[in-house]
C-alpha cells in the first residue's frame, strides 16, 4: 500500500506542476535579467550627466540628451547598471533651478527625467514616489502630473497605493493625473482593478459630480469637474471594459458588478 501511494504521488506531482494556476503564475514571473552589467559606457554617461546638471541650468539641454541615451540603454542593462541609471536620474530632482521674475521655474530637466522614468519600472517607482508631493517640487503641478502618470506606467503596487491617496488631493491637476495613472492597471489582478474602480467612482467621480449638481455651483467646483471627469471615465473604461460615460450609470454599474467575476468569459 505504501508503495502504491508513493507511486501515485510521483505520478500526480507533474500534474500539479502543470496546473493552469501554476502556469499562469510562471507566465507572470519576470524572466531573469541576463543583460551585461557594470558597463564602462554606462558609468561614463552617468558621469557626464552629473557634470551637466551641476551647471545651474546652463547645460540642461546636454543633460537631457544624456538622459535620452541612458533611457535607451536601460532596457539593455543588467541589474546593477539599471540601479545606477535610476539613481543617476534621481539626482536630477535634487538640483535647484532659479525662478524667473514671473515666478516661473525652468523645469525642463525635471520633466524630461520624470517622463523617461516611466519606462524604468519597477526600479524607478521608489524615486518617483519620493518626489511626488516633495516640498522642493510640490508647487510645480506640471511636474507633479508627470511624476504621477509615470508612476502609473511602472505598474508598481506600492506606487498604486500612493496614487489612490491622490484622488482626494486639493489640486484638480493632481487628481486628474492620479485618475489617469490608475488606468495603467487595466491588466492587473481582478481584486486590484476592483479597488481602483471603487475609489475612482466613490472617492473622486461622484463627490465631484455632486458639487456641480447643486443649483448654483461655484466656479472652482466646475473647473475641478472639467479637469478630472474625462480622465476618471477613461480609466474606468480601461479597467472594466465597459463603455459608460454618465457618472450615475457608472455608479449603477459598480453596484451591479462589484461582486461579479469580471474575468469570466
Steps between C-alpha positions, in 0.01 A plus 500: 500500500780742590670426169176572311454835680857602423458410135168686478658807659784489250252478213285786631792735564553590132126561465504740792797682355319540170179636650351810332556708814866412516543555128344844533728584792804391303386704200472811718840453664759728341784332318838528673706796386801360313602825333862615528582695815757748633552636149758780481289691249216526754739632762632754251149622409406535866812705566410725207148541638626593845731760345225657291239528775753666729520806274195679643288450192755615242545146366153357553454440127815290500382321813170409334688355203693275740174401670360394163807283442474340843131434442581306186772308683283413801316214332832347391662536844563254780367537854787714633506732201124546519529598863781742416298658219198556721718645776671731253171624360361543850778747573347732239215575739745607770657789309355849536382722217438873529158652452437779253366842597153363428551224755536233231773240526689334219379145557595334170766282667254378764227433246733306268621288791149421623384402150799275433456322832163365391683230302730405787258321730502348746844642585390860449184476713663589837665807345175620345318444830764702686447812291120494481392771739858575604542852638759589235262425213151509652397825331605382154173341393625418151784298653275342760266382226789339309635333814157351574422376149851355466454320831181348362687369197742310724196300623665480840269390783649734761465776243136414443429548870657845483297586191173396665559751780546778245140465379400738780780750447401867516649560157278399205814448288634247751162328523479476122851356475421243769182396318691462175777301670258245645393407149845343453391213727250370244688169476540453876329236712124539536523599867735785411279622217193492720669712766604753237149518356339533842726790598465675166122492527434549870796718597546719192223484239180515701611755765619737226177450304291576808672838537405610148147363517390759757290795387787750499836320492806715551754544222773304681280192518409537132866531407588194708227297330616610155855394586445163664186350343652395166808319641284326761255369244777398260672299773171341606448386143852355485467320832154351439469474120161669545405800287292716734554875494234629741608515868167369630521206264851429625373491856221264396749287307721472806211403726393232251845359429722546805439144622505334160791323336631749245730244344229245426452469125 
